[in-house]
């Protein structure tokens, strides 16, 4: 199992609101960036998933804001997989200040594995057993 590192993100000025604070909607984008980075670190990039005809479809998202992120800050986004089945998974995120470790937000996304050709949910264990095993190994190693 590869040693998965948190995703480090330096916010851009355009992501701020009129008070110079990162707008809340950007955290959801950062979660997606962290998921894509996570797949890359697993050695099974998102392009490889989609080329196989499978999508990891977002079915829900939540985010709890704990403290502000401002332009110039760097954040570290850690990922855990607390729930995974053949057809669904839940990904949890912890966003901390990359320098101080202060908690900035927590969140989660829910996903299903979807076969584009069949237009229906699919068992990842059957469709992409290598990726399913990587997810299982990672979730069990936490």
C-alpha positions in Angstrom: 0.0 0.0 0.0 1.5 3.4 -1.0 2.1 5.9 1.7 -0.8 8.4 1.0 0.1 12.0 1.8 -2.4 14.7 2.5 -3.3 17.0 -0.5 -1.7 20.5 0.0 -3.7 23.4 -1.5 -2.8 27.1 -1.6 -6.0 29.0 -2.1 -6.2 31.5 -5.0 -7.2 35.1 -4.7 -10.3 34.6 -6.9 -11.6 32.1 -4.3 -12.0 34.8 -1.7 -15.1 36.7 -0.9 -15.3 40.5 -0.2 -13.9 40.0 3.3 -10.8 38.2 2.0 -11.9 34.8 3.3 -12.2 31.7 1.1 -15.8 31.4 -0.1 -17.5 28.3 1.3 -18.3 26.8 -2.0 -14.6 26.3 -2.7 -14.2 23.6 -0.1 -16.3 21.3 -2.1 -14.0 21.8 -5.1 -11.0 21.1 -2.8 -12.6 17.8 -1.7 -12.8 16.8 -5.4 -9.1 17.8 -6.0 -8.1 15.8 -2.9 -10.0 12.7 -4.2 -8.3 12.9 -7.6 -4.9 13.3 -5.9 -5.7 10.4 -3.7 -6.5 8.1 -6.7 -3.2 9.2 -8.3 -1.3 8.4 -5.1 -3.0 4.9 -5.1 -1.6 4.5 -8.6 -5.0 4.3 -10.1 -5.7 7.7 -11.5 -9.2 9.0 -12.3 -8.5 8.8 -16.0 -7.9 5.1 -15.7 -11.2 4.6 -13.9 -13.2 6.5 -16.5 -11.4 4.8 -19.4 -12.7 1.5 -18.1 -16.3 2.8 -18.5 -16.8 3.3 -14.7 -17.6 6.6 -13.0 -17.4 7.4 -9.3 -20.6 9.3 -9.1 -21.2 11.9 -6.3 -24.4 11.3 -4.5 -24.1 13.6 -1.5 -21.8 16.1 0.1 -21.5 17.8 3.5 -19.1 20.3 5.0 -18.7 21.7 8.5 -16.8 25.0 8.7 -14.6 25.3 11.8 -12.4 28.3 11.2 -11.6 30.6 8.3 -9.1 30.1 5.5 -7.7 33.3 4.0 -5.8 34.1 0.8 -2.1 33.2 1.4 -2.9 30.3 3.8 -2.0 26.8 2.8 -4.3 23.9 3.7 -3.7 20.2 4.1 -6.6 17.9 3.2 -6.5 14.4 4.6 -8.8 11.6 3.4 -10.3 8.5 5.0 -12.6 5.9 3.6 -14.8 4.9 6.6 -17.5 3.2 4.5 -17.0 1.1 1.4 -19.1 -1.5 -0.2 -19.2 -3.1 -3.6 -21.4 -0.3 -4.9 -20.9 2.7 -2.6 -18.4 4.5 -0.6 -18.1 7.4 1.8 -15.0 9.6 1.8 -14.3 11.9 4.7 -12.0 15.0 4.7 -10.1 16.9 7.3 -8.9 20.3 6.2 -6.2 21.8 8.5 -3.9 24.7 8.2 -0.7 23.3 6.6 1.5 25.3 8.9 -0.2 25.4 12.3 -2.4 22.2 12.1 -5.5 24.2 13.1 -8.7 22.6 12.0 -10.4 24.5 9.2 -13.2 22.2 8.2 -14.4 18.6 8.0 -16.6 17.1 5.4 -17.7 14.0 3.6 -18.9 12.9 0.2 -20.9 9.9 -0.8 -20.5 8.1 -4.1 -21.7 5.1 -6.1 -19.8 3.2 -8.8 -21.6 3.6 -12.1 -21.3 1.7 -15.4 -21.8 4.3 -18.1 -22.6 1.7 -20.8 -25.2 -0.1 -18.8 -26.4 3.2 -17.2 -26.7 1.7 -13.8 -24.8 1.3 -10.5 -22.2 -1.5 -10.7 -20.2 -3.6 -8.2 -16.7 -2.1 -8.2 -15.5 -5.5 -6.9 -16.6 -7.1 -10.2 -15.9 -4.1 -12.6 -12.5 -3.0 -11.2 -11.3 -5.5 -8.7 -7.8 -4.0 -8.5 -9.2 -0.6 -7.5 -11.7 -2.2 -5.1 -8.8 -4.0 -3.4 -6.8 -0.7 -3.2 -9.7 1.0 -1.5 -10.2 -1.9 0.9 -6.5 -2.1 1.8 -6.4 1.7 2.4 -9.5 1.7 4.5 -8.3 -1.2 6.6 -4.8 0.4 7.1 -6.3 3.4 8.9 
